[in-house]
Amino acid sequence: MIVAIDGTPAIRERPTGTEVYARAVIEALASTNPGHILVVYANAQNPPSWLPPSVHWRGIPFPRLWTHLKLGRTLRRERPDVLFVPSHVLPVGLRVPSAVTIHDVGHRYERRTYSTADWLYLELTTRYMARRASRLIAVSQSTANDLKRFYGVDASRIAVVHSGVDEWMRPPGADAVAEVRSRYGLPDTYYLFVGRNHPRKNLPFLLRAFAEARTRGLAASLVVAGPDHAPATSDAVRVLPYIPREDLPALYAGAIALTLPSRFEGFGFPVLEAMRCGTAVIASRAGALPEIVGSAGILLSPTDVSAWSEALRQLAQDLELQRRLIAAGQSWSGRFTWRATAEGIWPVFEGIARSGQAAASR
């Protein structure tokens, strides 16, 4: 079986959730390959240094509309057995059997936060994939439910395969934590928010809850890490730009807890990364977060400022609760591995290929 993979998201210089997924899943598929041929197609000339040697590289640079014009045309000519799209966009007019990972349908929940053009693009591409992809891989049961609810996708066409956490996301040593704290000028005690500046992340709500907790005696600060955030308006809030992934373990480990008050999440990488790095988690009960956090973190309503304020204040004082959450989080997050993700995806590819062969023989 020849599996073609759209690798363009995996080679972006500043990866966020879907780009992290694309690279990690390519590496994991290569390491668990039961004997098939993997070919990565990407809008670049040269392969990235991390590409496993067992994976074939097809660099096909193209200035614009690469997915629909260059990738689609190339695949129609080369006819792999399966195309895997790890990040949402399926080439229009493709006649190759395909599997597409759907990370979320957040535009359905947060319509007012998108421009009309962006919303229509997301809606139309999702509708197209829901109709045309051979199988859809949902990163959570929550996302699978949304595909059934909003797009009428039959459950038989959806495979729920959780994403993983990088193996190097683990508790760093005290020296590494101290070095990152010094380099970024971090306070001694802080809560952490990791994510981009998007309304669904609900950061203004977190800032209100944090300010209320400070008036009630909280001494810790809040560190906001991610691209495009506005400057802090309080001395107790520290805003950092995009953080290189190699600094994240120490950033997580230095925090009292990760805070993620999102109004919607299709998965929620930061909660598992924080757990794996030995950090407690406070998250909202929205989207997939209850499924991904389980009972290993504190789950609160994304609209209850008082509840968040009280949780921030109490957790900072309760060292025993911190220890219990850290232990529970490390145990729980251990089941989310990229190897498990790849082992869940391979049967999807093989089933698609068998269906294609059966159809060709009729």
Secondary structure, DSSP 8 states (H G I E B T S, - for coil): -EEEEE-GGGG-SS--HHHHHHHHHHHHHHHT-SS-EEEEEESSSS--TTS-TTSEEEE---SS-IIIIIIHHHHHHH--SEEEESSS---TT--S-EEEEE---HHHH-GGGS-HHHHHHHHHHHHHHHHH-SEEEESSHHHHHHHHHHH---GGGEEE----B-TT-S---HHHHHHHHHHHT--SSEEEEES-S-GGG-HHHHHHHHHHHHHTT---EEEEESTT----SSTTEEEE----GGGHHHHHHTSSEEEE--S--SS-HHHHHHHHTT-EEEEESSTTHHHHHTTSSEEE-TT-HHHHHHHHHHHHH-HHHHHHHHHHHHHHHTT-BHHHHHHHHHHHHHHHHHHHHHHHH-
